[in-house]
Amino acid sequence: MLSTWKEKLKNRKVVLFLLLFLISSLSFGLGYLLAQQNNPAPIIIEKIN
């Protein structure tokens, strides 16, 4: 099993995809947590007749 991972890690496209996925997931998660802490008020949508 370890040898298959080593072969996959040799492929630069797989490594690049994993790095981009991890970075984007972390940035989304941090942005979500910070927005949740800084703005606890709910969004109110008013209807205009």
C-alpha positions as CSV (number, residue, x, y, z in Angstrom):
1,M,0.0,0.0,0.0
2,L,2.8,2.4,0.8
3,S,4.4,1.8,-2.6
4,T,1.1,2.9,-4.4
5,W,1.1,6.1,-2.4
6,K,4.7,6.8,-3.3
7,E,3.8,6.3,-7.0
8,K,0.8,8.6,-6.7
9,L,2.8,11.3,-5.0
10,K,5.3,11.3,-7.8
11,N,2.6,12.6,-10.1
12,R,2.7,16.4,-9.6
13,K,-0.9,16.9,-10.7
14,V,-2.1,14.9,-7.8
15,V,0.1,16.7,-5.3
16,L,-1.0,20.1,-6.7
17,F,-4.7,19.1,-6.5
18,L,-4.3,18.0,-2.9
19,L,-2.5,21.1,-1.8
20,L,-5.1,23.4,-3.5
21,F,-7.9,21.4,-1.9
22,L,-6.4,21.7,1.5
23,I,-5.6,25.4,1.2
24,S,-9.1,26.2,-0.1
25,S,-10.8,24.1,2.6
26,L,-8.8,25.8,5.3
27,S,-9.5,29.3,4.0
28,F,-13.2,28.6,3.7
29,G,-13.4,27.1,7.2
30,L,-11.5,30.0,8.7
31,G,-13.7,32.6,6.9
32,Y,-16.8,30.8,8.0
33,L,-15.7,30.7,11.6
34,L,-14.6,34.4,11.7
35,A,-17.8,35.6,10.0
36,Q,-19.9,33.6,12.5
37,Q,-18.1,35.1,15.5
38,N,-18.1,38.7,14.2
39,N,-21.7,38.9,13.1
40,P,-24.1,37.0,15.3
41,A,-27.2,38.9,14.2
42,P,-29.5,37.0,11.8
43,I,-30.2,38.3,8.3
44,I,-33.7,39.9,8.1
45,I,-35.3,40.2,4.7
46,E,-38.2,42.7,4.5
47,K,-40.9,42.4,1.9
48,I,-42.1,45.6,0.1
49,N,-45.7,45.5,-1.0
